[in-house]
Amino acid sequence: MDVSMIPALVKEWEMNIKLLTFVVTALAVFFLVTYAIFFYWNIDDNNKWSTFFSFTSTFGILATIFVYYMQKESDDKKQKARDDIIKRNIKSIIKEKKDTINDINEFINSSFQEEIISFKVEYSVKLPIALISLIENNELFQYKIIRISNNELLKEAISNRYKVSDEIAQSVEELKKIIYHLDRHVSMAIIDKLSREEIHNRNKIKILIDFRDRISLDYLSKLDEIMKRITPLH
């Protein structure tokens, strides 16, 4: 069982206890008042049944209202619990993507402190992606591992977006688009371009500077905007 669901299950259990307590109390009140109408209160025999039916009607209306509000409270709590799970996922996703951007920018800032003659990329199925910068005589200057997520949390958020509130669902949809374009840019404009030996080092530098000074700032701004939007939502 997903431990993140425990608070929701506890709240549901508490709500069931409240409902059971209400049912027991309501039945006790109903039988006591019914007994009082027929056997205790000084009511004329001709009016006992009319009094009983009036009481039953009023009691039913009040019970229905009470159950409605209890059910609404229960539904609201369940909705909040589902929203909180996806909000935690969104925050983790945003952190992962910002880590990727910051790793690339750190590599760029550190590399430009020296006269870099070449950039390379190292990656395989079993190894993490690493950006490499070389200085004179092909001496290694920097070997920076780039944290790239597998987007499992995003897939979970997307699959559950129809179960959450409209505000959270909208944030998931926006985040999906942002991440699609960010991942595509990192893959095609950074990793792929830096991997190609036929691309001149001068052009690689332009690509990296453009990412640091323009593209990364745009993505960071969009990610921060979603983070701010979901933080005050309850």
C-alpha positions as CSV (number, residue, x, y, z in Angstrom):
1,M,0.0,0.0,0.0
2,D,1.2,3.5,-0.8
3,V,2.1,5.2,2.5
4,S,1.0,8.5,1.1
5,M,-2.6,7.2,1.2
6,I,-2.5,6.6,5.0
7,P,-3.7,10.1,6.0
8,A,-6.7,9.7,3.6
9,L,-7.5,6.3,5.0
10,V,-7.3,7.7,8.6
11,K,-9.7,10.6,7.7
12,E,-12.1,8.1,6.0
13,W,-12.0,5.9,9.1
14,E,-12.7,9.0,11.3
15,M,-15.6,10.0,9.1
16,N,-17.1,6.5,9.3
17,I,-16.9,6.6,13.1
18,K,-18.7,9.9,13.1
19,L,-21.4,8.6,10.8
20,L,-21.9,5.5,12.9
21,T,-22.1,7.6,16.1
22,F,-24.7,9.8,14.4
23,V,-26.8,6.8,13.3
24,V,-26.8,5.3,16.8
25,T,-27.7,8.6,18.4
26,A,-30.4,9.4,15.8
27,L,-32.0,6.0,16.3
28,A,-31.9,6.4,20.1
29,V,-33.5,9.8,19.8
30,F,-36.1,8.6,17.4
31,F,-37.2,5.7,19.6
32,L,-37.2,7.8,22.8
33,V,-39.3,10.5,21.2
34,T,-41.7,8.0,19.7
35,Y,-42.1,6.3,23.1
36,A,-42.7,9.6,24.7
37,I,-45.4,10.6,22.2
38,F,-47.4,7.4,22.6
39,F,-46.7,6.5,26.3
40,Y,-45.3,9.4,28.3
41,W,-46.4,12.8,27.1
42,N,-49.9,13.9,27.8
43,I,-51.2,14.0,24.2
44,D,-54.7,13.3,23.2
45,D,-55.2,9.9,21.6
46,N,-56.6,11.5,18.5
47,N,-53.5,13.6,18.1
48,K,-50.8,11.1,18.9
49,W,-50.4,9.8,15.3
50,S,-50.5,13.3,13.7
51,T,-47.8,14.3,16.3
52,F,-45.8,11.2,15.4
53,F,-45.9,11.8,11.7
54,S,-45.0,15.5,12.1
55,F,-42.0,14.5,14.3
56,T,-41.0,11.8,11.7
57,S,-41.1,14.3,8.8
58,T,-39.1,16.9,10.7
59,F,-36.6,14.3,11.9
60,G,-36.1,12.9,8.4
61,I,-35.4,16.4,7.0
62,L,-32.9,17.2,9.7
63,A,-31.2,13.8,9.3
64,T,-31.0,14.2,5.5
65,I,-29.4,17.6,5.9
66,F,-26.9,16.3,8.5
67,V,-25.9,13.3,6.4
68,Y,-25.5,15.6,3.3
69,Y,-23.1,17.9,5.1
70,M,-21.2,15.0,6.5
71,Q,-20.9,13.4,3.1
72,K,-19.8,16.7,1.6
73,E,-17.1,17.1,4.3
74,S,-16.0,13.5,3.6
75,D,-15.8,14.1,-0.1
76,D,-13.9,17.4,0.4
77,K,-11.3,15.7,2.6
78,K,-10.8,12.9,0.1
79,Q,-10.4,15.4,-2.7
80,K,-7.8,17.3,-0.6
81,A,-5.9,14.1,0.1
82,R,-5.8,13.2,-3.6
83,D,-4.7,16.8,-4.4
84,D,-2.0,16.7,-1.8
85,I,-0.5,13.5,-3.3
86,I,-0.3,15.0,-6.8
87,K,1.0,18.3,-5.4
88,R,3.8,16.5,-3.7
89,N,4.6,14.8,-7.1
90,I,4.5,18.1,-8.9
91,K,6.9,19.7,-6.4
92,S,9.3,16.7,-6.8
93,I,9.1,16.9,-10.6
94,I,9.8,20.6,-10.6
95,K,12.8,20.0,-8.3
96,E,14.2,17.3,-10.5
97,K,13.9,19.5,-13.6
98,K,15.5,22.5,-11.9
99,D,18.3,20.2,-10.8
100,T,18.9,19.2,-14.5
101,I,18.9,22.9,-15.5
102,N,21.2,23.9,-12.7
103,D,23.6,21.0,-13.4
104,I,24.0,22.2,-17.0
105,N,24.4,25.8,-16.0
106,E,27.1,24.9,-13.4
107,F,28.9,23.0,-16.1
108,I,28.7,26.0,-18.4
109,N,29.9,28.5,-15.7
110,S,32.8,26.4,-14.6
111,S,33.9,25.5,-18.2
112,F,34.1,29.1,-19.3
113,Q,36.7,29.9,-16.7
114,E,39.3,28.2,-18.9
115,E,40.2,28.1,-22.6
116,I,38.1,25.1,-23.5
117,I,39.1,23.5,-26.8
118,S,36.5,20.8,-26.9
119,F,33.2,19.6,-25.4
120,K,32.0,16.0,-25.3
121,V,29.1,14.0,-23.8
122,E,29.4,10.6,-22.2
123,Y,26.3,8.4,-21.8
124,S,25.1,4.9,-22.1
125,V,22.1,2.9,-21.0
126,K,23.7,1.9,-17.7
127,L,25.6,5.2,-17.0
128,P,24.3,8.7,-16.2
129,I,24.8,11.4,-18.7
130,A,28.0,13.5,-18.2
131,L,29.1,16.7,-19.9
132,I,32.8,16.9,-20.4
133,S,35.0,19.9,-21.2
134,L,38.6,19.5,-22.4
135,I,41.4,22.0,-22.4
136,E,44.8,22.0,-24.2
137,N,46.3,18.7,-25.1
138,N,42.8,17.1,-24.6
139,E,43.3,17.3,-20.9
140,L,40.1,16.8,-18.9
141,F,39.0,20.0,-17.3
142,Q,35.5,19.1,-16.1
143,Y,33.4,16.0,-15.9
144,K,29.9,16.9,-14.8
145,I,27.2,14.3,-14.3
146,I,23.7,15.7,-15.2
147,R,20.8,14.6,-13.2
148,I,18.0,13.6,-15.6
149,S,14.8,12.1,-14.2
150,N,12.9,9.3,-15.9
151,N,9.6,11.2,-15.5
152,E,7.9,8.4,-13.5
153,L,6.3,10.9,-11.1
154,L,5.0,12.9,-14.1
155,K,3.4,9.8,-15.6
156,E,1.7,9.1,-12.3
157,A,0.5,12.7,-12.1
158,I,-0.9,12.6,-15.6
159,S,-2.7,9.3,-15.0
160,N,-4.4,10.7,-11.9
161,R,-5.2,14.2,-13.3
162,Y,-8.9,13.4,-13.7
163,K,-9.2,12.6,-10.0
164,V,-7.9,15.9,-8.7
165,S,-9.3,19.4,-8.6
166,D,-9.4,21.6,-11.6
167,E,-6.5,23.8,-10.3
168,I,-4.2,20.8,-9.9
169,A,-5.2,19.2,-13.2
170,Q,-4.4,22.5,-15.0
171,S,-1.0,22.6,-13.3
172,V,-0.3,19.0,-14.4
173,E,-1.2,19.8,-18.0
174,E,1.0,22.9,-18.1
175,L,3.9,21.0,-16.4
176,K,3.6,18.2,-19.0
177,K,4.0,20.7,-21.8
178,I,7.0,22.5,-20.2
179,I,8.8,19.2,-19.4
180,Y,8.2,17.9,-23.0
181,H,9.9,20.9,-24.5
182,L,12.6,21.1,-21.8
183,D,13.6,17.4,-22.2
184,R,13.5,17.8,-25.9
185,H,15.8,20.8,-25.8
186,V,18.3,19.2,-23.4
187,S,18.3,16.0,-25.5
188,M,18.6,17.6,-29.0
189,A,20.2,21.0,-28.4
190,I,22.6,20.1,-25.5
191,I,23.4,16.4,-25.5
192,D,23.1,15.7,-29.2
193,K,24.9,18.8,-30.4
194,L,27.8,18.5,-27.8
195,S,28.2,14.9,-28.8
196,R,28.9,15.7,-32.5
197,E,32.5,16.1,-33.4
198,E,31.6,17.8,-36.7
199,I,30.1,20.8,-34.8
200,H,32.7,23.4,-34.2
201,N,33.6,24.2,-30.6
202,R,32.6,27.9,-31.3
203,N,29.1,26.8,-32.1
204,K,28.9,24.6,-29.1
205,I,29.8,27.5,-26.9
206,K,27.0,29.6,-28.5
207,I,24.5,26.8,-27.8
208,L,25.6,26.6,-24.1
209,I,25.5,30.3,-23.6
210,D,22.1,30.6,-25.2
211,F,20.8,27.9,-22.9
212,R,22.3,29.5,-19.8
213,D,21.4,33.2,-20.5
214,R,18.0,32.7,-22.2
215,I,16.4,29.2,-22.4
216,S,17.2,28.0,-18.9
217,L,15.8,31.3,-17.4
218,D,12.6,30.9,-19.3
219,Y,12.1,27.3,-18.1
220,L,13.0,28.1,-14.5
221,S,10.5,31.0,-14.5
222,K,7.7,28.7,-15.8
223,L,8.5,26.0,-13.2
224,D,8.6,28.5,-10.4
225,E,5.3,29.9,-11.5
226,I,3.6,26.5,-11.2
227,M,5.3,25.9,-7.9
228,K,3.9,29.2,-6.5
229,R,0.5,28.4,-7.9
230,I,0.1,25.0,-6.2
231,T,1.7,26.0,-2.9
232,P,-1.3,28.0,-1.5
233,L,-3.9,25.6,-2.9
234,H,-5.8,23.7,-0.2
